[in-house]
């Protein structure tokens, strides 16, 4: 059996990267070991959230050598409709008149401290976190009711309650500064969607909303929902979500 040049090159590349990582990583850890002072508190800003018009601030408190607790708060002041409300191509457009809301994220972390990095929280960690989010706003839906394009104003509220697992790595540099890379944070959430419709074609619109939400739920292998056609509606459903962030902080 022979390997192609491409496969041999790929294998050599991977081995080379592994060797570089093995050689450099202890040096990074040793350098970090010399600069991490014994601070117990960190305040940081989630820079990734700013890209979606969301200000998110986190406070982290060290409990002992391995454990920390965190509290995060965020505020969204506008922008696009949250992903869970994006209803695909059936609705021609869904323009946000104004979407805002807040979130709260408690978390507990365990730092493995592979590098003996000193007193401040740093290195690889695993954590459990909760998420409470509430969005509110007015949505202007343009949709096809079967014979013509119609418009409907929906005053809506979306509430999320969920919990998940967080994996990440926190660096400390220049004595007082941190970079927190939260690279994997899957969670399960329950959503409550409610709203008031201002439209004569509410049955057609409710049917479209129900159909598009159920498409997403079916793709996730989850049970479908049913929404009563009324000027006031409310429904609950489950959804899988994901948390990722890059936080820049200061130790004190």
Secondary structure, 3 states (H helix, E strand, C coil): CCCCHHHHHHHHHHHHHHHHHHHHHHHHHHHHHHHCCCCCEEEEEEHHHHCCCEEEEEEEEECCCCEEEEEEEEEECCCCCCHHHCCCCCEEEEEEEEEEEEEEEEEEEEECCCCCCCCCCCEEEEEEEEEEEEEEEEEEEEEECCCCEEEEEEEEEEEEEEEEEEEEEEEEECCCEEEEEEEECEEEEEEEEEEEEECCCHHHHHHHHHHHHHHHHHHCCCCCCCCCCCCEEEEEEEEEEECCEEEEEEEC
